[in-house]
Amino acid sequence: MDEDDTVALGVELLSKLEHPELSVAEAVDRIETITTNPSMTRTILDEAEKRGVIERENGIIRPQGGSYLRFESDVVTKEGDFSCRRCGTGISTGYFMKLDAGEHGPFGSSCIRKVTGRE
C-alpha cells in the first residue's frame, strides 16, 4: 500500500469512529492497525483534521464523521487462519471493514468493536 492509500484508509477509518471523543493515544491505537510509522500517523491525523473529519484540541480528538460502519453490510466475516491487526491474537474468524479506501482487517470479535467504538 502506498503512502496516499495509507493516508486515505486512515482518514476514512477516523471518519467512521463511533466515539464522541477519544484521546490522541486512543486514536493512534486505531491508526496503528493501518501503520506503525509515527510520521505517517501524524500525516493521517493532520489530513483528517484538515478535511474536517476530526477536531483536535488539548489532546482530545472528536470525530466529526457521523457515518458509522453498519455491521450488517460494512463489516464482513471470513473464515481462515488470521492474526488480529490490533492485538495480534490468532483468530479463525476475521472481521474486515469495507471502506471506500479499501478493505481493512482482519480483527477479532472484541477488537472490531474496540476499533470502531462500539465498546
C-alpha positions in Angstrom: 0.0 0.0 0.0 1.5 3.3 -1.0 1.5 6.5 1.2 -1.6 8.1 -0.4 -3.6 4.8 0.1 -2.4 4.5 3.7 -3.5 8.1 4.5 -6.8 7.7 2.7 -7.5 4.5 4.7 -6.5 6.1 8.0 -8.6 9.2 7.4 -11.6 7.1 6.4 -11.2 4.9 9.5 -11.2 8.0 11.7 -14.4 9.2 9.9 -16.2 6.0 10.9 -15.4 6.0 14.6 -18.5 6.0 16.9 -16.7 7.6 19.8 -17.9 11.1 20.7 -14.4 11.8 21.8 -11.1 10.0 22.4 -7.6 10.8 23.5 -4.9 11.2 20.9 -3.4 7.9 22.2 -6.7 6.1 21.7 -6.9 7.5 18.1 -3.3 6.4 17.5 -4.3 2.9 18.7 -6.8 2.8 15.9 -4.4 4.2 13.3 -1.7 1.7 14.3 -4.0 -1.0 12.8 -3.0 0.6 9.5 0.5 1.9 10.1 3.0 2.0 12.9 5.1 4.7 11.3 5.0 7.7 13.5 5.4 10.2 10.6 2.5 8.5 8.7 0.4 8.5 11.9 0.9 12.3 12.2 0.1 12.8 8.5 -3.2 10.8 8.9 -4.2 12.9 11.9 -3.2 16.2 10.2 -5.1 15.2 7.0 -8.1 14.1 8.9 -8.2 17.5 10.7 -7.6 19.4 7.5 -10.6 17.6 5.9 -12.9 18.2 8.8 -13.1 14.5 9.8 -11.8 15.2 13.3 -11.4 18.2 15.6 -8.2 18.2 17.8 -7.9 20.2 21.0 -5.8 19.7 24.2 -5.0 16.0 23.4 -8.7 15.2 22.7 -10.0 14.1 19.3 -13.6 14.5 18.4 -14.7 12.6 15.2 -17.0 14.7 13.0 -18.0 12.0 10.5 -21.3 10.8 11.8 -21.3 8.0 9.2 -20.7 4.8 11.1 -20.0 1.3 9.9 -23.1 -0.9 9.6 -22.1 -4.4 10.8 -24.7 -6.0 8.5 -23.2 -4.5 5.3 -19.9 -2.7 6.0 -18.2 -5.4 8.1 -17.7 -8.8 6.6 -16.5 -12.0 8.2 -14.2 -14.5 6.7 -13.1 -17.9 8.0 -9.4 -18.7 7.9 -6.1 -18.6 9.8 -5.6 -14.9 10.7 -3.8 -12.7 13.1 -5.8 -9.7 14.5 -4.5 -6.4 13.2 -5.0 -4.7 16.5 -3.8 -7.3 19.2 -2.0 -9.9 17.1 -4.1 -12.8 18.5 -4.6 -15.8 16.2 -8.2 -16.0 15.1 -10.2 -18.3 12.8 -13.0 -15.8 12.1 -11.7 -12.4 10.8 -13.8 -9.3 10.7 -13.0 -6.9 7.9 -14.2 -3.3 7.4 -15.3 -2.5 3.9 -14.2 1.1 3.4 -14.1 3.1 0.2 -10.3 3.4 0.5 -10.1 -0.5 0.8 -10.7 -3.4 3.0 -9.2 -3.2 6.4 -8.7 -6.2 8.8 -8.7 -8.8 10.0 -9.9 -8.2 13.5 -11.2 -10.4 16.2 -14.7 -10.0 17.5 -13.7 -7.8 20.5 -11.1 -5.8 18.6 -13.5 -4.9 15.8 -15.9 -3.4 18.4 -13.0 -1.6 20.1 -11.6 -0.1 16.8 -15.0 1.1 15.6 -16.0 2.5 19.0 -18.8 0.1 19.8 -17.1 -1.0 23.0 
